[in-house]
Amino acid sequence: MPLSVADVGRRVVVRRRLGFENDRPVYGDVLGILESWTGGRLRIRRRDGELVEVAERDVVAGKPVPPPPERRYRPPPD
């Protein structure tokens, strides 16, 4: 399922073009909550709180993803 403006508020992963290195394209992924998509810019909030802005023209692929699994507390071994 491709990414769309309707996915604002959902957890997404976006592959973006970062530039070129040795005449080859370099890509990177951003995983987080899509906070907004306006003016040709996507704003994605990572789990650590960092807000990443991605130009729409740099998006190579993107899709909504399920929420992360719940972390269970495990007591330390005795």
trRosetta pair geometry for C-beta under 8 A, 3 or more apart (Angstrom, degrees):
i j d omega theta_ij theta_ji phi_ij phi_ji
1 63 5.7 112 74 -145 70 103
1 64 6.5 -26 90 33 121 96
2 62 7.0 65 -166 73 63 72
2 63 6.5 -85 -124 -92 23 80
3 7 5.6 -79 -153 24 73 154
3 12 6.0 71 -115 -152 120 135
3 14 6.8 14 -51 -96 168 91
3 34 7.8 156 -158 -78 117 156
3 59 7.4 -102 64 -179 138 144
3 62 3.4 -18 -14 104 144 109
3 63 5.7 -123 -53 -82 84 29
3 64 7.0 140 -104 -36 74 66
4 7 5.7 120 61 -8 58 97
5 8 6.2 -7 180 -23 57 107
5 37 4.9 -144 -116 80 76 132
7 10 4.7 -79 -170 42 76 123
7 12 5.8 80 149 -73 134 129
7 34 5.5 53 118 49 93 152
7 37 8.0 60 64 -17 83 142
7 64 5.2 -150 -135 -69 124 107
8 34 5.3 -109 -115 116 44 103
8 35 7.1 9 -157 146 87 15
8 36 6.1 34 -134 -111 123 32
8 37 5.8 -130 -74 8 107 99
9 33 7.1 -19 -161 -173 24 101
9 34 6.9 -36 13 76 26 82
9 35 7.8 71 -75 -118 44 34
10 33 7.1 -177 102 -142 19 68
10 34 6.0 6 59 33 66 106
10 64 4.8 -20 134 -128 140 115
11 31 7.6 19 -179 -179 93 78
11 32 6.9 -107 -140 161 72 19
11 33 5.7 -47 -91 -88 59 62
11 34 7.8 159 -122 -2 12 79
11 64 6.8 91 78 -162 58 73
11 65 5.4 -75 115 68 99 81
11 66 7.3 -1 72 121 129 14
11 67 5.8 136 4 -94 149 54
11 68 7.8 -161 -147 -25 165 73
12 31 7.5 -158 97 -140 43 49
12 32 7.2 -18 55 70 69 45
12 33 7.5 93 15 -137 80 20
12 34 4.7 32 11 -37 132 112
12 44 6.7 -104 67 -120 104 120
12 62 5.9 24 172 -178 118 103
12 63 6.7 179 -150 95 82 29
12 64 5.3 -57 -97 -102 78 48
12 65 6.3 130 -129 9 24 86
13 29 5.9 -6 -174 -171 99 111
13 30 7.1 164 -153 82 51 47
13 31 4.8 -11 -103 -99 84 80
13 62 6.6 -172 94 -143 50 64
13 63 6.3 -4 55 57 86 72
13 65 5.2 49 -12 -25 102 133
14 29 6.9 152 78 -154 44 59
14 30 4.9 -11 57 55 97 96
14 42 6.6 154 -88 101 167 156
14 44 6.5 -147 14 -51 129 156
14 54 5.9 -172 121 44 149 173
14 59 5.8 -64 -166 -127 110 99
14 61 7.5 171 -154 92 47 50
14 62 4.1 -3 -109 -104 73 112
15 27 5.5 10 -178 179 98 123
15 28 7.5 167 -150 86 59 28
15 29 5.3 -32 -95 -95 66 77
15 59 7.4 98 76 -161 55 59
15 60 4.7 -60 106 64 100 104
15 61 4.5 22 40 52 116 88
15 62 6.8 -153 22 -67 65 63
16 27 6.7 155 78 -154 36 73
16 28 5.9 -25 62 65 86 76
16 29 7.6 147 15 -101 76 27
16 30 6.6 21 -1 -4 120 109
16 54 5.0 -123 -92 -144 149 124
16 58 4.6 39 -165 133 97 103
16 59 5.7 -43 -101 -97 79 46
16 60 6.4 168 -110 3 21 89
17 25 6.0 -57 -138 -166 100 116
17 26 7.5 101 -165 74 58 52
17 27 6.1 -46 -102 -101 44 73
17 58 4.6 -130 49 -157 86 79
17 59 8.0 -87 4 -25 83 8
17 60 5.8 111 -44 -47 84 109
18 26 4.6 -59 65 101 108 97
18 27 6.3 163 1 -115 94 17
18 28 5.0 62 -51 -1 127 108
18 58 7.8 81 -68 -169 31 127
19 25 7.7 177 107 -147 24 58
19 26 5.5 -2 65 45 65 110
20 23 6.3 5 175 -125 122 19
20 24 6.4 147 -156 68 78 28
20 25 5.9 -49 -99 -96 72 42
20 26 6.5 168 -110 0 17 90
21 24 6.1 -35 70 61 65 82
21 26 5.0 56 2 -50 108 125
27 60 6.2 -46 -125 14 124 152
30 44 5.0 112 140 81 127 151
30 46 7.1 -101 -165 -76 84 99
30 52 5.0 -145 -138 91 140 154
30 54 6.3 -146 18 -51 152 134
31 44 7.9 170 112 163 9 134
31 46 6.9 71 79 -123 62 82
31 47 7.7 -4 105 -18 95 99
31 65 7.2 -31 -142 39 99 148
32 44 4.5 120 69 163 111 93
32 45 5.0 -156 160 84 129 41
32 46 4.2 -97 -76 -90 137 39
32 47 6.4 -143 -108 -31 90 58
32 52 7.1 130 30 26 143 112
33 44 6.8 156 73 -158 37 63
33 45 4.7 -15 57 56 95 99
34 37 6.6 -1 175 -43 115 105
34 42 6.4 -52 -140 -167 98 104
34 43 7.5 109 -163 76 54 53
34 44 5.6 -31 -98 -101 54 80
35 43 4.7 -55 63 102 104 101
35 44 6.8 174 7 -103 85 22
35 45 5.2 74 -41 -20 120 106
35 51 7.2 -38 19 -133 148 104
36 41 7.9 26 104 99 96 84
36 42 7.5 175 92 -151 53 42
36 43 4.6 21 50 38 87 114
37 41 7.4 -166 -145 91 45 42
37 42 5.0 -5 -106 -105 85 73
37 43 7.5 -150 -69 20 45 70
37 56 7.7 88 -162 -84 95 109
38 41 6.7 -18 72 56 53 82
40 55 6.4 6 142 -158 95 73
40 56 4.5 -107 -164 16 65 120
40 57 7.0 11 -176 -21 114 88
41 53 5.4 -9 -175 -167 117 102
41 54 7.0 147 -160 72 64 41
41 55 6.0 -40 -103 -105 73 48
41 56 6.6 -102 -70 -26 25 84
42 53 7.1 152 79 -156 50 49
42 54 4.6 -16 60 61 102 97
42 56 6.5 115 -23 -79 92 69
42 59 7.0 70 1 -66 139 129
43 51 5.9 -5 -172 -174 99 103
43 52 7.4 157 -154 78 49 45
43 53 5.5 -19 -100 -99 73 72
43 54 7.9 -177 -77 21 29 72
44 51 7.4 150 76 -158 39 53
44 52 4.9 -23 65 62 92 97
44 53 8.0 170 21 -84 72 25
44 54 6.7 19 2 -1 114 114
45 49 7.0 -25 -171 -148 96 30
45 50 7.4 158 -154 82 53 40
45 51 5.5 -25 -98 -100 71 70
45 52 7.8 176 -86 18 22 74
46 49 6.9 -30 75 37 78 21
46 50 4.6 6 38 57 119 90
46 51 7.8 -147 11 -75 78 23
46 52 6.4 65 -32 -13 103 112
47 68 7.8 30 -94 -21 136 148
54 58 5.9 -125 -176 74 85 114
54 59 6.2 86 141 -69 124 89
55 58 4.6 82 68 3 90 107
55 59 7.8 -144 97 -21 51 78
56 59 5.8 -40 -160 6 42 117
59 62 5.6 -35 -166 -23 119 122
